[in-house]
């Protein structure tokens, strides 16, 4: 089968597109014919070795996929459309191959009528947003959430989900994205380049941008507010201990790679509801194939994260 793989951590140029033996699935796994995959920032971090995780040799890159069940297994029927967003980590081979093996507990059915190309770019951002908001962020209806980077892939999903859940949503974004953010449900859009002048009114602050301005965030927090950091910036940031302590607030981090299979399954239900319930698809997409993966990884590493690639594998 054709696959995109590496022989250990290294640069994007080290991705090889070539032939590998077809994988063999075990009693708790499902063999899937991959229709399409995509490229997430975490895919590049894993491939480069920046985010250390066990990597078999050769290691197929990629996290997400939409495909069809190749052979009946674990309650899945042959030919069913399915998806997964947690391969390529923890010793699991990735998704960028014509056939992959997926643990049954990490495989979900694609709702009828949803195009694979529409789904694949939403799987990882939407699941991340759901877990950040409702599992780690404990957001409830009537509370106020600020989404830093609300026009991005994770941010836009978070804005939409939070608004649908009955929260008041404040967003930081570029002024050119204000209309888009409001269309998702944001009630207030602030220029991301200017520190928001908010004080004691935000219950949950989620930073999807990697800026991680904890000092400004804690100032904005209400009593018992939470700051959740889900994108790693390079610089160390100061921690405003006194107001954090006085207001009984917390600062935490979250990465979807550490989510349990139970949490991922809960997120999958939310993702499928979005796919069938009007969640806007990725605004900017491009069509690609497996040989494009080295260039796509390089682009992500240069900071080009606005355009999502639909990497067609089948055919």
N, C-alpha and C positions, 0 to 999 in steps of 0.2 A: 504494500500500500504506500501511497505518497504521504509524507509527513514533513513538518518543519521542526527541526530538533537541534540541540547543541550537545557538545561533549564536555559538559561542565560549565561553570560560570564564566562569562566573558562578554565581549562587546557584541553589539547587534550584528556586526558583519560576520560573526561566528555562527549565525543561524544557517543551517544546511537544509535545503529542500531536496529530499531524495526518497529512496525506497527503504522501508523498514518492514520486518515481519509483522503480519497481522497479530494483534493481541489475542490472548486466550482469556476468557472470562471464567470466574469461579462461581460457586453456588450462591453467593450473595451479590453478584454483579450482573450487569446488563451490557451486552454488546450493542453499540450504536453506530449507525452510518451517519456521519456528520454532514449536514448540509451547509452550515456556515458557523463561523466563529468571529471573534473581534479581538481588539487589543486594548487592554486596560493599563493604566500606569503601573499597577502592581505586577503585571506580566513582565515589564522591563526590569523592575526591581529584582524579581526572582531570577530572571535570566542573567542579570549582571552579577548576582551574588550579593547585592546590597541588602536584600531581605533574605537572610540565610534560611534555607529549608532543605531537607533531604532531596537530592536529585539523582535519580538513576542515570546510568550512561548506556545509551543515549537518552536524553531527556526531551520529550516533546513539549514545546512551549504552548502557552495559552491557558485560559481560565474558563471561558464560557463557550457554550455550543447550543445549537438547535439541530436536531436530527431525527432519524427514525430508527426504531428498534429493529435490529437486524435479525434476531432470533428470540422467540418467546422465552422469558425468564422472569422470575420473582414477581409474577402477577402482571407483567407488561406483555402486551401482544405484539407480534411481529408487525411492523409497518406503522405502529403508533408514533405520532409526533411527540417528541419529548425535549426537555432542555435541562441543562445543568450549568451552575455558575461557581463551582468550587473544585475544579480540577487543577492540576499544575501546582500543587502545594502538599507538603507533608508526605512526600514520597509518591504521590499520585501522578501518573503521567498527564500531560496536558491535552488540550482539545484540538490542536492544529494538525489533524490527521484525518484520513478518509474513514478510518474506523477507530473507535476508542472504547475502552472499558470504563463503565461508571458504576460505583457502588450504588446499589438499588436505593439506599436511604438518601442519596444525593441527587436522585433523578425525579423529574416532575413532568407531568403531562402538559403539553401545550394546548391551550384552549382552542376549540374549533374556530375556524375562520381567521385566525391570527397568522399573518405572514411571517415566516421564519426571519426574514431580513428586518422586519419591524421589531421583532422581539429581541433579537440577539444583542442589540446595542443598549437595551434597557435593563437586561437581567441583573447585571452587577451593580450599576448605580442605584436602581430602585430597591434592591434588597439591602444595600448599604444604608440607604436613606431610611427605610422602614426600621431596621434594627437600631439605628442611631436615635431616631425619634422616640420610638415606643418601648424598646427593650432597655437600652442603656440610658436614654434621656427621660424615660417615664413621663412623656408628654400626655396631658389630658385635655379634653375639651374645655374651652374657656381660658386656657393659659396662653401666655405670650411666648412665642419662639422667634429668635433672630437667626436667620440662615445667612452666614457670611459666604459669599460666592453663590448667590441664589440663581444665577443664570447658567451655571455649569451643569454637567451631567448629573452628578449626585445632588447638587443644590436644587435644580429644578424639580427633580422627583420629590425632594424633601418639602419644598414649598407646596406642591400640589397635594401631597399626602397630609401634611399638617393642616392645610386649609379644609380639606375634605373631612378631617377629624374634628373640626370645630374650633381650631386654635386661631388666635390672632397671629398673623405672620408678618414679620418685619424682615426686609432683605437688604443686604449690601450688594451692589452690582454696578456695572458701568451704566452711566446715564442712557446710553443707547439701548440698553436692555430693560429699561423701566416698563415699557408697555408689555413686553413678553412676561416679565415677572408678575405684573398685575393680572395678566390673563390666566396665570396659574393659580391665583388666589392671594397674592401678597396684598396687604392693606397699606403698607408703607415701604417705599423703596428709597434707600439712601446711597449716595455716591460712595463706592468702595474706596476711593482715594482720600476720603475725608473721614477722620475718626468720628463715629456717631456720638452725638451729645445726648445720650440716654442715661438715666439714673434711676436705679431701684425699680425697674418695671419689667424686666425680662426674666421669665421663669427658666427658659432653656436657651442657651447660646450654642449653636453648632457651627464650627468652622470647617467648611469644605474646601477653603481656598489655600490652606497652608500658611496663612499669615500668622495665625495663632497669637493675636494681640490679647493676651490674658488680662493685662491691666485694664484695658478699655472694657473688656467683657465683664469683669467682676464689678466695675463701676456701674454697668448697666443692669446687673442682676438684682432681682428682688430678693427678699429674705428666703433662704433655702433654695436659691437658684442654682442651676447647674451649668457648667461649661463642659462641652464635649468636643474634644479635638480628634478629627478623623482624617486629617491630611498632614503629613509630616513636613514641616519646613526645615531648612538647614541650620538656621541660627538658634542659639539658646535664647530663651525669653525670660524676663524677670517674673517672679511669682509674687503678687501683692498679698502677702500673708495677712496683714492686719484687717483689711476690709473683708477678705475671704473668711477670716475667723469671726469677725464681729457679726456678719450677716448669715453665719451658718451655711455658707455656700460650699460647693465642691467643684473640683476640676478633675476630669477623667479623660481617658483615651479609649478609642475603639477602633479595631481593625477587623474586617469581616473574615479574614483568614482564620481568626480564632473563634469564630462562631461555632456553636455546637450544631449537630445535625438537627436537633429539635428546633433550635432557633432558625436555622436555614429553612426548615419545612414551614414554619410559621410565616417567614418572609416570603416564601414561594406562593403561599395562598394570597398574600397581599399583592405580589407581582402579577399573578394571574388575574386578580380583580382589576388591576390597572390596565392590563393588556386588553381586557374586554369592556372596560368602563370609561374610556375617553381620555386616559392619560396621553398627553401629547408625546409623540415619538421624538427621537433625537432630532434636533433642528438641522444639523449639518452632518451629512453622511457621505461616504464615498465608497464606491465598489472596488474590491480588491480580490486577489487570489493568493495562494500560499507563497509564490515567489516574491510577493510584495512585502512579506513580513519583516525582513531586515530593515527596509526603509521605514516601515510603520513604527517599528521599535525605536529607531533613531529619532523619528519625528516626536514621539512621546517624550523621549529623554531631552529633547530641545525645548520642551514646554508646549508643543502643539497638541493641546488636549481638547480643543473645542469640536473638531471634526471626528466623528466616530466612523471607523472602518467596518464595513460588512465584508468579511473575508469569506468568499465562496469556496467551498472545499469539494463538494460533490460535483461530478462531471468535469 
